[in-house]
Amino acid sequence: MTDYLTPAGLHHLPGAFTPVVRLPETGLVFLSGQVAWDEHGNLRGTDHATQTRQIARNLDLALAAAGCGREDIVKETVYVVDYRPELISELFAALREGVPAPPASTLVGVAALFDPRVLVEVDVVAKVPAR
């Protein structure tokens, strides 16, 4: 059985996507790409660092609903508009806070995302820890 979760405090577009999909039989959790929306759908930040901090908060909400946290992410893909190498430290500072070991990761510089104001989107797969 597959669990389709819509955590409180996490903005989403009903009918467009499910924020969190958990496969209990495998322990895998798939998140829809997270952007810097607050719970009301307002974009937080006009720079990469501020948007990434909001994304980290959104990841925490989404993963908690599935029974895990950022430390349980096994694979991430980070999409960055206007990528420059000097952005790496500010992007990963927020994403790695409190995480003992970084997951497998891919960073992709892109020309644009779905909204011209969105500078960063993070897509993750996590594994619920065995209890």
C-alpha positions in Angstrom: 0.0 0.0 0.0 1.3 3.5 -0.8 0.7 6.4 1.5 0.0 9.8 -0.1 0.6 12.5 2.5 -0.1 16.2 2.7 1.6 17.5 5.8 0.1 20.5 7.7 2.2 23.6 7.2 3.4 22.6 3.8 1.9 24.4 0.8 0.9 22.4 -2.2 -1.3 22.6 -5.2 -4.2 20.1 -4.8 -4.7 18.0 -7.9 -1.3 18.9 -9.3 1.0 16.8 -7.0 1.2 15.0 -3.7 3.9 16.5 -1.4 5.0 13.2 0.2 4.7 9.6 -1.0 5.7 6.8 1.4 6.1 3.2 0.4 5.8 1.4 3.8 6.9 -2.0 2.4 10.3 -0.5 1.3 10.6 2.3 3.8 11.3 4.7 0.9 9.9 8.2 1.0 9.7 10.4 -2.2 9.1 14.1 -1.9 7.8 16.4 -4.6 10.4 19.1 -5.5 10.5 21.6 -2.6 10.7 25.3 -3.3 10.7 28.3 -0.9 7.0 28.5 -0.4 5.7 29.1 3.1 2.5 27.4 4.3 0.4 30.0 2.5 2.1 29.7 -0.9 4.2 32.9 -0.5 7.7 32.7 -1.9 10.2 33.4 0.9 13.4 35.2 -0.2 14.7 36.7 -3.4 18.2 35.2 -3.1 19.5 31.6 -3.1 20.5 31.4 0.6 17.1 32.6 1.9 15.2 30.4 -0.4 17.3 27.4 0.6 16.7 28.0 4.3 12.9 27.9 3.6 13.4 24.8 1.6 15.2 23.1 4.5 12.2 24.0 6.8 9.8 22.5 4.2 12.0 19.3 3.9 11.8 19.0 7.7 8.0 19.2 7.7 7.6 16.8 4.8 10.0 14.2 6.1 8.6 14.4 9.6 5.2 13.5 8.3 6.7 10.3 6.8 8.5 9.4 10.0 12.0 10.5 9.1 14.3 13.6 8.9 16.9 15.2 6.7 19.5 12.8 8.2 17.5 10.0 6.4 17.8 11.5 2.9 19.6 9.0 0.7 19.5 11.0 -2.6 18.9 14.6 -3.4 18.9 16.6 -6.6 19.3 20.4 -6.3 18.2 22.6 -9.2 19.7 26.1 -9.2 18.9 29.0 -11.4 21.9 31.3 -12.2 24.3 28.7 -10.7 27.8 29.9 -9.8 30.4 27.9 -7.9 30.4 30.4 -5.0 26.8 29.4 -4.2 27.7 25.9 -3.1 28.5 26.9 0.5 25.4 28.9 1.1 23.1 26.3 -0.6 24.5 23.4 1.4 24.9 25.3 4.7 21.1 25.2 5.1 20.5 21.7 3.7 23.2 20.1 5.8 22.4 21.7 9.2 22.1 19.0 11.7 22.9 16.3 9.2 25.8 14.0 10.3 26.6 12.7 6.8 25.6 14.2 3.4 23.5 12.1 1.1 24.3 11.2 -2.5 23.7 14.5 -4.3 23.4 16.0 -7.7 23.5 19.8 -8.3 22.1 20.9 -11.7 22.3 24.5 -13.0 19.2 25.3 -14.9 18.0 28.3 -17.0 14.7 28.6 -15.2 12.2 26.8 -13.0 8.4 26.9 -13.1 8.2 30.4 -11.7 10.9 33.0 -12.6 11.2 34.1 -9.0 12.1 30.6 -7.8 15.9 30.1 -7.7 16.2 26.7 -6.1 14.2 23.5 -6.0 15.3 20.3 -4.1 14.0 16.8 -4.9 14.8 14.1 -2.4 14.4 10.4 -1.7 14.7 9.3 2.0 14.5 6.0 3.9 12.5 5.7 7.1 14.8 4.4 9.8 14.2 0.9 11.1 12.7 1.0 14.6 
